[in-house]
Structure formats: C-alpha cells, structure tokens
C-alpha cells in the first residue's frame, strides 16, 4: 500500500493488525505503530491508520466501541 508517497511495508501492516487484535484501540494507537518507520510523518501515520481501519471495518473484522474500535 502506498500512502502519500510512502510505501507501507508488510511489517508495518502486520504490527498494526497485531495491535488491532489486542483489544480496544484508537487511530492514534495505530498511528504510533506506523510512526516508528523511517520517513513516516504525522500525516502519513494517521492516514495509514485510517486506511487500515476503513479496510477492516468494510470486511467486518472491527466495530465501533466507545470512542475507538474493537476486533470482533
């Protein structure tokens, strides 16, 4: 996946999915997983988190839970 010219590696995506499956989460927590990557900026981190949340919500893997999300 490419976001704003930044290539999201499978390792970054896997780290985000692990965080999603751990329990309740927010976009900010997912963005923290992306932030550790070289060249990742604030905008890129949040956009990657947003795209992953959209993808998993559309496939039915997550649902809203309070102010965040929860894996079903």
Backbone atoms as SQL, in Angstrom:
CREATE TABLE atoms (id INTEGER PRIMARY KEY, chain TEXT, resi INTEGER, resn TEXT, atom TEXT, x REAL, y REAL, z REAL);
INSERT INTO atoms VALUES
  (1, 'A', 1, 'UNK', 'N', 0.852, -1.161, 0.000),
  (2, 'A', 1, 'UNK', 'CA', 0.000, 0.000, 0.000),
  (3, 'A', 1, 'UNK', 'C', 0.903, 1.231, 0.000),
  (4, 'A', 2, 'UNK', 'N', 0.534, 2.227, -0.784),
  (5, 'A', 2, 'UNK', 'CA', 1.260, 3.495, -0.804),
  (6, 'A', 2, 'UNK', 'C', 0.342, 4.580, -0.252),
  (7, 'A', 3, 'UNK', 'N', 0.903, 5.382, 0.637),
  (8, 'A', 3, 'UNK', 'CA', 0.155, 6.478, 1.242),
  (9, 'A', 3, 'UNK', 'C', 1.006, 7.739, 1.150),
  (10, 'A', 4, 'UNK', 'N', 0.536, 8.721, 0.420),
  (11, 'A', 4, 'UNK', 'CA', 1.235, 9.992, 0.270),
  (12, 'A', 4, 'UNK', 'C', 2.698, 9.797, -0.121),
  (13, 'A', 5, 'UNK', 'N', 2.953, 8.850, -1.019),
  (14, 'A', 5, 'UNK', 'CA', 4.304, 8.570, -1.491),
  (15, 'A', 5, 'UNK', 'C', 5.115, 7.660, -0.585),
  (16, 'A', 6, 'UNK', 'N', 4.554, 7.242, 0.533),
  (17, 'A', 6, 'UNK', 'CA', 5.225, 6.369, 1.497),
  (18, 'A', 6, 'UNK', 'C', 4.733, 4.943, 1.290),
  (19, 'A', 7, 'UNK', 'N', 5.660, 4.000, 1.146),
  (20, 'A', 7, 'UNK', 'CA', 5.287, 2.605, 0.970),
  (21, 'A', 7, 'UNK', 'C', 5.149, 1.941, 2.336),
  (22, 'A', 8, 'UNK', 'N', 3.964, 1.412, 2.588),
  (23, 'A', 8, 'UNK', 'CA', 3.702, 0.722, 3.850),
  (24, 'A', 8, 'UNK', 'C', 4.189, -0.712, 3.687),
  (25, 'A', 9, 'UNK', 'N', 5.178, -1.090, 4.482),
  (26, 'A', 9, 'UNK', 'CA', 5.753, -2.427, 4.383),
  (27, 'A', 9, 'UNK', 'C', 4.833, -3.450, 5.044),
  (28, 'A', 10, 'UNK', 'N', 4.977, -4.718, 4.673),
  (29, 'A', 10, 'UNK', 'CA', 4.182, -5.761, 5.328),
  (30, 'A', 10, 'UNK', 'C', 4.425, -5.818, 6.840),
  (31, 'A', 11, 'UNK', 'N', 5.626, -5.455, 7.280),
  (32, 'A', 11, 'UNK', 'CA', 5.933, -5.464, 8.711),
  (33, 'A', 11, 'UNK', 'C', 5.122, -4.403, 9.461),
  (34, 'A', 12, 'UNK', 'N', 4.997, -3.231, 8.859),
  (35, 'A', 12, 'UNK', 'CA', 4.208, -2.163, 9.483),
  (36, 'A', 12, 'UNK', 'C', 2.741, -2.567, 9.542),
  (37, 'A', 13, 'UNK', 'N', 2.251, -3.105, 8.442),
  (38, 'A', 13, 'UNK', 'CA', 0.856, -3.535, 8.399),
  (39, 'A', 13, 'UNK', 'C', 0.598, -4.642, 9.416),
  (40, 'A', 14, 'UNK', 'N', 1.515, -5.592, 9.530),
  (41, 'A', 14, 'UNK', 'CA', 1.368, -6.683, 10.494),
  (42, 'A', 14, 'UNK', 'C', 1.367, -6.150, 11.926),
  (43, 'A', 15, 'UNK', 'N', 2.225, -5.177, 12.222),
  (44, 'A', 15, 'UNK', 'CA', 2.263, -4.593, 13.569),
  (45, 'A', 15, 'UNK', 'C', 0.933, -3.914, 13.900),
  (46, 'A', 16, 'UNK', 'N', 0.347, -3.245, 12.924),
  (47, 'A', 16, 'UNK', 'CA', -0.950, -2.597, 13.146),
  (48, 'A', 16, 'UNK', 'C', -2.051, -3.631, 13.372),
  (49, 'A', 17, 'UNK', 'N', -2.026, -4.707, 12.611),
  (50, 'A', 17, 'UNK', 'CA', -3.039, -5.742, 12.780),
  (51, 'A', 17, 'UNK', 'C', -2.910, -6.441, 14.134),
  (52, 'A', 18, 'UNK', 'N', -1.683, -6.633, 14.594),
  (53, 'A', 18, 'UNK', 'CA', -1.476, -7.211, 15.930),
  (54, 'A', 18, 'UNK', 'C', -2.070, -6.285, 16.981),
  (55, 'A', 19, 'UNK', 'N', -1.838, -4.983, 16.833),
  (56, 'A', 19, 'UNK', 'CA', -2.381, -4.007, 17.788),
  (57, 'A', 19, 'UNK', 'C', -3.900, -4.013, 17.756),
  (58, 'A', 20, 'UNK', 'N', -4.492, -4.163, 16.571),
  (59, 'A', 20, 'UNK', 'CA', -5.949, -4.210, 16.457),
  (60, 'A', 20, 'UNK', 'C', -6.525, -5.417, 17.195),
  (61, 'A', 21, 'UNK', 'N', -5.854, -6.538, 17.105),
  (62, 'A', 21, 'UNK', 'CA', -6.370, -7.777, 17.698),
  (63, 'A', 21, 'UNK', 'C', -6.175, -7.853, 19.214),
  (64, 'A', 22, 'UNK', 'N', -5.335, -6.963, 19.773),
  (65, 'A', 22, 'UNK', 'CA', -5.064, -6.984, 21.206),
  (66, 'A', 22, 'UNK', 'C', -6.241, -6.519, 22.046),
  (67, 'A', 23, 'UNK', 'N', -7.202, -5.861, 21.450),
  (68, 'A', 23, 'UNK', 'CA', -8.352, -5.346, 22.191),
  (69, 'A', 23, 'UNK', 'C', -8.771, -3.991, 21.664),
  (70, 'A', 24, 'UNK', 'N', -9.338, -3.196, 22.536),
  (71, 'A', 24, 'UNK', 'CA', -9.822, -1.874, 22.182),
  (72, 'A', 24, 'UNK', 'C', -8.675, -1.005, 21.693),
  (73, 'A', 25, 'UNK', 'N', -8.894, -0.224, 20.623),
  (74, 'A', 25, 'UNK', 'CA', -7.839, 0.633, 20.083),
  (75, 'A', 25, 'UNK', 'C', -8.423, 1.877, 19.428),
  (76, 'A', 26, 'UNK', 'N', -7.560, 2.861, 19.234),
  (77, 'A', 26, 'UNK', 'CA', -7.934, 4.093, 18.529),
  (78, 'A', 26, 'UNK', 'C', -6.999, 4.272, 17.337),
  (79, 'A', 27, 'UNK', 'N', -7.343, 5.213, 16.489),
  (80, 'A', 27, 'UNK', 'CA', -6.488, 5.520, 15.333),
  (81, 'A', 27, 'UNK', 'C', -5.127, 6.019, 15.802),
  (82, 'A', 28, 'UNK', 'N', -5.098, 6.752, 16.903),
  (83, 'A', 28, 'UNK', 'CA', -3.828, 7.275, 17.420),
  (84, 'A', 28, 'UNK', 'C', -2.894, 6.139, 17.828),
  (85, 'A', 29, 'UNK', 'N', -3.432, 5.085, 18.396),
  (86, 'A', 29, 'UNK', 'CA', -2.598, 3.951, 18.785),
  (87, 'A', 29, 'UNK', 'C', -2.036, 3.233, 17.567),
  (88, 'A', 30, 'UNK', 'N', -2.821, 3.134, 16.507),
  (89, 'A', 30, 'UNK', 'CA', -2.315, 2.534, 15.273),
  (90, 'A', 30, 'UNK', 'C', -1.270, 3.435, 14.627),
  (91, 'A', 31, 'UNK', 'N', -1.504, 4.741, 14.686),
  (92, 'A', 31, 'UNK', 'CA', -0.542, 5.683, 14.118),
  (93, 'A', 31, 'UNK', 'C', 0.804, 5.571, 14.836),
  (94, 'A', 32, 'UNK', 'N', 0.789, 5.278, 16.124),
  (95, 'A', 32, 'UNK', 'CA', 2.040, 5.084, 16.871),
  (96, 'A', 32, 'UNK', 'C', 2.834, 3.905, 16.323),
  (97, 'A', 33, 'UNK', 'N', 2.150, 2.874, 15.852),
  (98, 'A', 33, 'UNK', 'CA', 2.823, 1.714, 15.272),
  (99, 'A', 33, 'UNK', 'C', 3.518, 2.086, 13.959),
  (100, 'A', 34, 'UNK', 'N', 2.910, 2.993, 13.207),
  (101, 'A', 34, 'UNK', 'CA', 3.469, 3.419, 11.924),
  (102, 'A', 34, 'UNK', 'C', 4.599, 4.433, 12.134),
  (103, 'A', 35, 'UNK', 'N', 4.468, 5.261, 13.165),
  (104, 'A', 35, 'UNK', 'CA', 5.397, 6.358, 13.426),
  (105, 'A', 35, 'UNK', 'C', 6.844, 5.892, 13.548),
  (106, 'A', 36, 'UNK', 'N', 7.091, 4.656, 13.991),
  (107, 'A', 36, 'UNK', 'CA', 8.457, 4.163, 14.199),
  (108, 'A', 36, 'UNK', 'C', 9.195, 3.921, 12.886),
  (109, 'A', 37, 'UNK', 'N', 8.478, 3.859, 11.783),
  (110, 'A', 37, 'UNK', 'CA', 9.118, 3.610, 10.485),
  (111, 'A', 37, 'UNK', 'C', 9.900, 4.838, 10.025),
  (112, 'A', 38, 'UNK', 'N', 11.029, 4.620, 9.363),
  (113, 'A', 38, 'UNK', 'CA', 11.785, 5.755, 8.823),
  (114, 'A', 38, 'UNK', 'C', 10.942, 6.511, 7.786),
  (115, 'A', 39, 'UNK', 'N', 11.077, 7.793, 7.741),
  (116, 'A', 39, 'UNK', 'CA', 10.373, 8.685, 6.810),
  (117, 'A', 39, 'UNK', 'C', 8.882, 8.817, 7.086),
  (118, 'A', 40, 'UNK', 'N', 8.357, 8.179, 8.110),
  (119, 'A', 40, 'UNK', 'CA', 6.939, 8.309, 8.417),
  (120, 'A', 40, 'UNK', 'C', 6.708, 9.634, 9.148),
  (121, 'A', 41, 'UNK', 'N', 5.748, 10.395, 8.679),
  (122, 'A', 41, 'UNK', 'CA', 5.409, 11.659, 9.318),
  (123, 'A', 41, 'UNK', 'C', 4.083, 11.506, 10.044),
  (124, 'A', 42, 'UNK', 'N', 3.700, 12.549, 10.744),
  (125, 'A', 42, 'UNK', 'CA', 2.425, 12.573, 11.460),
  (126, 'A', 42, 'UNK', 'C', 1.273, 12.311, 10.501),
  (127, 'A', 43, 'UNK', 'N', 1.244, 13.036, 9.378),
  (128, 'A', 43, 'UNK', 'CA', 0.153, 12.894, 8.408),
  (129, 'A', 43, 'UNK', 'C', 0.104, 11.488, 7.819),
  (130, 'A', 44, 'UNK', 'N', 1.246, 10.959, 7.474),
  (131, 'A', 44, 'UNK', 'CA', 1.301, 9.611, 6.906),
  (132, 'A', 44, 'UNK', 'C', 0.835, 8.587, 7.924),
  (133, 'A', 45, 'UNK', 'N', 1.271, 8.710, 9.165),
  (134, 'A', 45, 'UNK', 'CA', 0.904, 7.754, 10.206),
  (135, 'A', 45, 'UNK', 'C', -0.605, 7.681, 10.394),
  (136, 'A', 46, 'UNK', 'N', -1.234, 8.834, 10.481),
  (137, 'A', 46, 'UNK', 'CA', -2.683, 8.845, 10.682),
  (138, 'A', 46, 'UNK', 'C', -3.439, 8.390, 9.438),
  (139, 'A', 47, 'UNK', 'N', -2.932, 8.680, 8.263),
  (140, 'A', 47, 'UNK', 'CA', -3.603, 8.240, 7.034),
  (141, 'A', 47, 'UNK', 'C', -3.517, 6.723, 6.879),
  (142, 'A', 48, 'UNK', 'N', -2.375, 6.139, 7.217),
  (143, 'A', 48, 'UNK', 'CA', -2.236, 4.677, 7.179),
  (144, 'A', 48, 'UNK', 'C', -3.207, 4.047, 8.177),
  (145, 'A', 49, 'UNK', 'N', -3.268, 4.592, 9.380),
  (146, 'A', 49, 'UNK', 'CA', -4.192, 4.074, 10.394),
  (147, 'A', 49, 'UNK', 'C', -5.630, 4.152, 9.894),
  (148, 'A', 50, 'UNK', 'N', -5.986, 5.275, 9.286),
  (149, 'A', 50, 'UNK', 'CA', -7.329, 5.465, 8.766),
  (150, 'A', 50, 'UNK', 'C', -7.654, 4.449, 7.674),
  (151, 'A', 51, 'UNK', 'N', -6.724, 4.234, 6.769),
  (152, 'A', 51, 'UNK', 'CA', -6.964, 3.264, 5.690),
  (153, 'A', 51, 'UNK', 'C', -7.135, 1.843, 6.222),
  (154, 'A', 52, 'UNK', 'N', -6.310, 1.475, 7.199),
  (155, 'A', 52, 'UNK', 'CA', -6.425, 0.130, 7.769),
  (156, 'A', 52, 'UNK', 'C', -7.749, -0.036, 8.509),
  (157, 'A', 53, 'UNK', 'N', -8.165, 0.976, 9.231),
  (158, 'A', 53, 'UNK', 'CA', -9.462, 0.915, 9.923),
  (159, 'A', 53, 'UNK', 'C', -10.592, 0.798, 8.907),
  (160, 'A', 54, 'UNK', 'N', -10.540, 1.583, 7.843),
  (161, 'A', 54, 'UNK', 'CA', -11.578, 1.501, 6.807),
  (162, 'A', 54, 'UNK', 'C', -11.640, 0.099, 6.204),
  (163, 'A', 55, 'UNK', 'N', -10.469, -0.444, 5.878),
  (164, 'A', 55, 'UNK', 'CA', -10.416, -1.770, 5.247),
  (165, 'A', 55, 'UNK', 'C', -10.995, -2.846, 6.164),
  (166, 'A', 56, 'UNK', 'N', -10.587, -2.831, 7.421),
  (167, 'A', 56, 'UNK', 'CA', -11.048, -3.860, 8.351),
  (168, 'A', 56, 'UNK', 'C', -12.522, -3.682, 8.718),
  (169, 'A', 57, 'UNK', 'N', -12.998, -2.450, 8.753),
  (170, 'A', 57, 'UNK', 'CA', -14.415, -2.210, 9.028),
  (171, 'A', 57, 'UNK', 'C', -15.270, -2.734, 7.878),
  (172, 'A', 58, 'UNK', 'N', -14.831, -2.490, 6.645),
  (173, 'A', 58, 'UNK', 'CA', -15.592, -2.939, 5.478),
  (174, 'A', 58, 'UNK', 'C', -15.657, -4.460, 5.389),
  (175, 'A', 59, 'UNK', 'N', -14.593, -5.140, 5.842),
  (176, 'A', 59, 'UNK', 'CA', -14.613, -6.607, 5.811),
  (177, 'A', 59, 'UNK', 'C', -15.332, -7.188, 7.024),
  (178, 'A', 60, 'UNK', 'N', -15.723, -6.340, 7.971),
  (179, 'A', 60, 'UNK', 'CA', -16.485, -6.806, 9.127),
  (180, 'A', 60, 'UNK', 'C', -15.637, -7.327, 10.276),
  (181, 'A', 61, 'UNK', 'N', -14.354, -7.032, 10.281),
  (182, 'A', 61, 'UNK', 'CA', -13.478, -7.525, 11.341),
  (183, 'A', 61, 'UNK', 'C', -13.493, -6.659, 12.594),
  (184, 'A', 62, 'UNK', 'N', -13.827, -5.375, 12.463),
  (185, 'A', 62, 'UNK', 'CA', -13.849, -4.487, 13.620),
  (186, 'A', 62, 'UNK', 'C', -15.184, -3.765, 13.687),
  (187, 'A', 63, 'UNK', 'N', -15.500, -3.256, 14.875),
  (188, 'A', 63, 'UNK', 'CA', -16.711, -2.461, 15.060),
  (189, 'A', 63, 'UNK', 'C', -16.410, -1.335, 16.037),
  (190, 'A', 64, 'UNK', 'N', -17.238, -0.284, 16.007),
  (191, 'A', 64, 'UNK', 'CA', -17.070, 0.837, 16.921),
  (192, 'A', 64, 'UNK', 'C', -17.265, 0.351, 18.348),
  (193, 'A', 65, 'UNK', 'N', -16.463, 0.906, 19.238),
  (194, 'A', 65, 'UNK', 'CA', -16.538, 0.548, 20.650),
  (195, 'A', 65, 'UNK', 'C', -16.187, 1.798, 21.441),
  (196, 'A', 66, 'UNK', 'N', -17.195, 2.518, 21.909),
  (197, 'A', 66, 'UNK', 'CA', -16.953, 3.778, 22.601),
  (198, 'A', 66, 'UNK', 'C', -16.365, 4.792, 21.644),
  (199, 'A', 67, 'UNK', 'N', -15.213, 5.362, 22.011),
  (200, 'A', 67, 'UNK', 'CA', -14.546, 6.342, 21.158),
  (201, 'A', 67, 'UNK', 'C', -13.496, 5.694, 20.269),
  (202, 'A', 68, 'UNK', 'N', -13.431, 4.379, 20.256),
  (203, 'A', 68, 'UNK', 'CA', -12.436, 3.685, 19.465),
  (204, 'A', 68, 'UNK', 'C', -13.037, 2.541, 18.678),
  (205, 'A', 69, 'UNK', 'N', -12.276, 1.487, 18.532),
  (206, 'A', 69, 'UNK', 'CA', -12.659, 0.324, 17.749),
  (207, 'A', 69, 'UNK', 'C', -12.309, -0.938, 18.509),
  (208, 'A', 70, 'UNK', 'N', -12.948, -2.034, 18.137),
  (209, 'A', 70, 'UNK', 'CA', -12.668, -3.307, 18.786),
  (210, 'A', 70, 'UNK', 'C', -12.765, -4.420, 17.748),
  (211, 'A', 71, 'UNK', 'N', -11.812, -5.359, 17.790),
  (212, 'A', 71, 'UNK', 'CA', -11.830, -6.518, 16.910),
  (213, 'A', 71, 'UNK', 'C', -12.995, -7.400, 17.328),
  (214, 'A', 72, 'UNK', 'N', -13.739, -7.906, 16.378),
  (215, 'A', 72, 'UNK', 'CA', -14.908, -8.751, 16.691),
  (216, 'A', 72, 'UNK', 'C', -14.515, -10.102, 17.208);
